[in-house]
Amino acid sequence: MKLKFWGVRGSIPSPLSSRRLMSKIQAIVQQISVSDLQSMDTREKFISKLPKWLTSTVGGNSPCVELSVSDNEIFIFDAGSGIRELGKELINKKSVKIHIFLSHFHWDHIQGLPFFDPIYNPNFEIHFYSIKSDMKELLSRQMQSPFFPVDFNAISKNFHFHVLQEGQEILICNHKINTKKMFHPDESIAYSVESPNGKKIIYATDSELKSNDFLVTEENKNFFSEADILIIDAQYTVEEAAEKENWGHSTFCYAVDFATNWLIKKIYLFHHEPKYDDKKIFSILDSARWYARYSLKKEIQVELAIEGVEEEI
């Protein structure tokens, strides 16, 4: 399996603004010395020592994660604005079977679908999965006049809709898929994917972790225990999580606690707060790593979900 992030922000797309870009440039300029400019080597060395928040960006698109499971078959988790760029890449391929797993139908998780090029090409076979039996109607609403110029029914030539039951295991391309409801307004579904060689990845966006999620029940153990990768909602700071209880999002320390509880090897902090700049989000990563290392004294790999990042699993 190959994992790739196409959209990692929560709530609403938040592209890098000119103001934030200028603040990065100013911060870099302030650190430059004459010796850093003497040669190509010194310039490259200077750049290599800059913090990542200055030399990269986590991205501004709303949620979309790709999991390639074969040469011509892919899984997509959510259809936020990040799915648009994924579609630009897929449209050049002759034959790809696409499986789109929807966590829920809040707008930031479906708003990219009308801009996903493969839905306009009948050569692509597209399968949608959700626990909602009316998923087709829910997806079509955002494409009704006057909100969008193309009606959903006008393009659904090779679409297939699959209604899932929580806890129901299905097999797609020899990969086991399972589902679990997480706490979020209107419910959000977490998905686990297990490959034929036993590698396991969990996508759990828009999840406010509760005490029940930590309980060692057979259901929880089967779904969460010893996953190789967990993509987990970590939108809030601790203070915000306390102020916004029952809003349906978690914080980095809860995510680390949760991963530790279930012996998960690696987590990606996901669904980043749209008002946070790169400096703030990277500082959250540093805090999460410190918390895991010094507070819990556990060896767990903590990373940021960043647009464009790929990983073989």
Phi, psi and omega in degrees: 000143175235125182263139174214135179265128178247338177206131188229357181273155177253160170075310181196144176302143182219079182296156178298121183275162177300323180296315180290324176297317180296323179294326175295313181299316179298319180295323178291313182301321181297338183264351184284136172246167180301321182296334179289343186255006188290328183206173177299320181296316181291326178292317179294322178295320178298314181296320183295336182269353179290147177296151185297331182293340177272331186256000179210175176222145179289340180103163186238003182278151177280168201304132171195123181231132180255139173230108179277125183245349174198178182295333184229023181216128181227152171256139175235129179254110181072154187236048174291188185298339178296339182291341179299311180293324176300319179298323178298326179283320184289329188297339180277353180269145185287318186212114176221128173270126187248129177244116182251116180258120184258124179288319177191185190244021170297148195301325183294348181256357179229353190293343179274346186302318179297346181251014180268104189309320182301338180289344178263001182246111184294350178285345179267132175264119186239128180245131178251141181230136178195165172274354181272121181290338180259032185301324180297315179296319181296318179292326185286337185300321182287351179252012177277150175296139008263020186276334182207144187282345182245125180284142182301319182294340180282346185244349187279066182276327184226047180258147177223135185243128185238117179271124182259153171254140180302133180083355179282122178269131176237160181242121178229124180052041179066016176251134179276127179244134176225164185228154176207133178287136176242161182283119178192145176306130184071008177071139174233142183254127171271146179240137170247141179232125179240124182280167179301333179269011173091000177288140187228132177233142180237133176250112185226068178279165175048057183230119172265105185295132180240169183302327180298332180289342181264350183291138181275078173259163180298321180297310180297317182298314180296325185277313190261327195300129172060032174294150178284322180220136173238120172264114194228140176301126176217048189291325191256156163282171180299318180297317180293321180299323179291321180287332187244042178300137180074013172279345173098021180226161185240182180236164187299322183290324175296321180297318179293316176303315182297313180297321178295318181301323184255015175056040179277136190282324187211139176235147170249119174288130195222167177063054186294143179302127184296335181277350181278137173273177184299321180301316181295316183293320177292330176292327175295320176300314179300318180295319180296319179293319177298316182300316180293321187279316189257331180272309180273340182056045180240147176268096177224136182275122182243127181228165172266139167286118183232133180304133179093345180291134179237151177208133173278135181243000000 
